[in-house]
Amino acid sequence: QVRLVESGGGLVQPGGSLRVACAASGLTFSTVTMTWYRQAPGKEREWVATISGNGRSTDYADSVKGRFTISRDNVKNTVSLQMNGLKPEDTAVYYCYVPIFRSWGQGTQVTVSS
């Protein structure tokens, strides 16, 4: 059974940085594409970033391009999202998602506020 556990959320001021991570188990991690989604209050869940199994290919939503970086560690079975230049509109619950298994983590709250 696939299990995803996010961590690293918190409160940060506008312009600040935060790193969220997702620990995965129950799958052959290095072979699967991993993604991050987010859901802001009152809004639909939206895609943020994707990374291929070997980490060589990444893709980002236009809203975060140039500010967020997705990465993975295929030894530790983790995927991370480094978020820089955070804006209040980045406030959301951030979720780790494995498309091939349609599995979600429980999410981690990121709040950007002064």
N, C-alpha and C positions, 0 to 999 in steps of 0.2 A: 504494500500500500504506500502510495506516494504521500510524503509529509513535508510541508513547507512551513518554516517558522521565521517570521520577520522580526527584526530588532533594529534599534538605533534611532527610532523616531524621537521627537521632542519639540521643544519650543525654541525658536531662533529668531533673531531680529532680521528685518529686511536687509538684504545685502550679505547676510551671513552664509555659512556653509553647514552642511549636515551630511552624514553618510548613513544610509540604511543598508541593511544586509538581510539575506535570506539563506537559511541553512536548509538543504534538501536531503531527504533520505528516501529509501524505497525505490530508487531508480538508478539506471546507469547514467550518472550525471553528465559525463563528458560527451554523451551522444545526443543530448537533447537541447533544443533551443529554449532559452529562458527569457521571460519578459517581466516588465514592471508595468503595472496599471496604477491609477489613482482615482479616488472618488471624493469630490468636494461635497460639502453639505448642500443638499437640494439639487445636485447634478448627477448625470449619469457617469458611470465608470468610464474612464478614458485610458487609452493606451499611451504609455510614456516612452518605453524603450525596449529594444530586443537585442539579444546577443546570441550568436550561433554557438553550437556545441564546442567548437575548438576556440572560440573567442575571437576569431579573425574578422568576423563580420558583425557590425553593429548598425543600428538604425534608431532614429529618435523622432519624436513628435516635434513639429516646428516650434511649439511653445517652449520647449526645453533645450533645443539644439544650441550648442555652444556654451551651455551652462551646466548641463548634467552629463555625467559619464558613467556608462554601465560597464562592469567588468565581472570576471568570474575567476574562481580558483578551483580547478578541477581535481585538485588533491584534497582540499578541504570540503568540497561539494557546496560551495557558497557562491552566490551572485550578489553583487553590491551595486548601489547607485550612489555615486558621489554627486551631491547637489551644491553648486556654488551660485552666488548671485541670487539668492532666494528672494522671491517676491511674495507679497500677501496672497496673490492668486495661486501660489503653489500649495497653499494650505489644503490638506486632504489626508485621507487614509491611503497609504501606499501599500499595494498588494503585489506579491510575487505570484507568477502564474506560469504553469507548464502547459503549453498549447496541446501537445500530443496526448497528454493525459487529462486535459481539462481540469487540472487541479489548482486550487487557490490556497494561499496562506490565509492567516486570520487577519492580517493587516497590521500596520503600525502608523500611528498618528504623527503627522508633521504639521506643526503650526508655525506660521511666519507672521510675527506681530511685534510691534514695538511696545 
